[in-house]
């Protein structure tokens, strides 16, 4: 997953450079807002995604995680194409709404990717941001299983309840610690 992080970071840097060069030439203020919101959210998710450098994602990703990552990256490429189309290729066209507003869909995939959780050694990485020691988990229950994804409620000793999803591989790792929980 480190390679995916570096790919995401590279695309993000390209997005920032293109935005700095081009955003002032966009004539529609709504488009400017959409591009900036997409860029800011992409930076936020990338900052959260950097946790894989400290706590590497091990094992096999679920299909859902692979799909959301792929669509998040397609959104970044689409961002680049949309901005260059509006500014350089076809600036006088009035039909840019679809390419700009379709970024909302890719924003949703970016948020879905940010909700990735996984196990690293004796730690649960929750939503690519919170690190929970396995000793702090009091109990967990499976809400449902869909394909190779487990949707869980994780009850912590401090009475917090985390709602998360784990790939089959990471769920199996969590089960190995079950004898230590509760």
N, C-alpha and C positions, 0 to 999 in steps of 0.2 A: 504494500500500500504506500510505501515511501515513494516509489516511482510515480504513482498516481498523484501524490502530493506535489511533486516537482513539476509534473505536467500541468496541474492546475495552477501552480504558481507562475509557470512560464506564460500560460494563456492570460493570466491576470495581469502580468507585467505588460504584455502586448496590449491588452484592453486599456490599461492606464495611459500608455504612451499615445495610442490612437485617440483616446478621449482628450488628453491634454492638447494635442495638436488640432483636433477637429471640432470640439464641442461648441466653441464660440461661433462657428459658421453655420450651426443649425438654426433655422429661422423660427421653428415652432417651439414655444416654451414648454408645452406638454411633452414633446419628444425629449427635450433636454432633461426634464424631471424624470421621465422613464429611464433614460440612459444612466442618469446619476444614481437613481434608486437601485438599478440593477448592479451598477459598479460597487456601490457601498455594501450591498448585501453580499456580493461576491467576495469582497475583501473580508467582511465579517466571517463568512463561512471558511475562507481560507485560513484565517487566523485560528479558528477553532480546529480546523483540519490538521494544523501543524502538530497537534498532540501525538500524531502517529510517529513523529520523530523521536519522542521521548518514550512512548508506549507503543511499539510497533504492532500493527494488526497482523496476527498470525493466522495461518490456515486459509481456508477457502471462504471467499465472500459469498453471500447469498445472491441469487439472481436479481432480487430487488435492489440490493446495494450496487451491483454491477450496472443495472439499468439506470438507476438514479444518477450514478457518477457519469455514465456515458451521456445522458441527457443534459446534465449540468454542463459538461464540456461542450456539447453541441450548442447549448445556449450561449456560451462564451464566443464560440466561432460565429454564431448568428449575430451576436452583438457587434462584432468586428465588421461583418458583412453589411449589416443594416446601417451602421454609422458611416462607413465609407460610401455606401450607396446614396445615402441622403446628402452627404457633403460633396463627394467628388464625381460619382458616376452619373447620377440622375437627380441633381439638386432642384430642378424646376418642376418635377412631377408632383402632383397632388395626391398620389396614391401610395403613400408610405405608411398609412395607418396600420395595415395588417402586419408588416414586418416589425414595427415598433411595439404594437400592443401584444404581439405574440410573445414578447419577452416575459409577460406575466406568467405564462405557462411554465417557462423555464425557471422563473423565480420560485414557483412551487416545487419543482424538482430539486432546486438548490436547497430549499428548506427541508425537503424529505431526506436528502442526503445528509444534512446536518444532524438529523435524528439517529444516525448510525451509532449503535452501541456494540461493544465487544469485550472479550476477556483478554487480559494480558497477565500472565503468571497468576498471582493471587489478587488481582485488581479487576474491577469492573469499570470500564470506561463508558460513561453514560453521555449520550448525545454529543460525542466528540468534545466534551468540555469538563465534565465532572468525573473525578477519580474516586471510586468507592472501594475501600478495602473489603475483601471478602469477609473479614471478621465482623464488619459492621452490618452485615445482612442477617436479619433475624429469620426470614422465610421468603419464599417466592412461590408464585402460583402461575400456571400457564393459563392464559385466557383463551388462546386458540393457537392452532398450528395451521399454517397455510403454505403449501409447497415446502420450501426448506427454511421457513421463518417461523420462529416462536415469538408470540406476543405475550409478554409477562407483566405481572405486578411484582415488584420487588419491595418487600417491607424491610425497612432499616430499623436498627435498634433505637434510633432517636425519633421513631414514629413517622418518619417520612415514607411516602410510598412513591416509587418510581415506576412509571409506565414506559416500557421499552420493548424493543424487538431485538432478537438475537438470531444470527444465522444458525443453522443446524450444528456446525462445527463449534461455535462459541457456546451454544446451549449445552452441548456434551461436556465442554470444559467446566461449565457452571455445575453440572450434575456431579462431577468428580469431587467438588467441594461440599456436596450436599450433606455428607456425614458430619461436617464441621458446623453446619447451619442448623439451628434449632435443636 
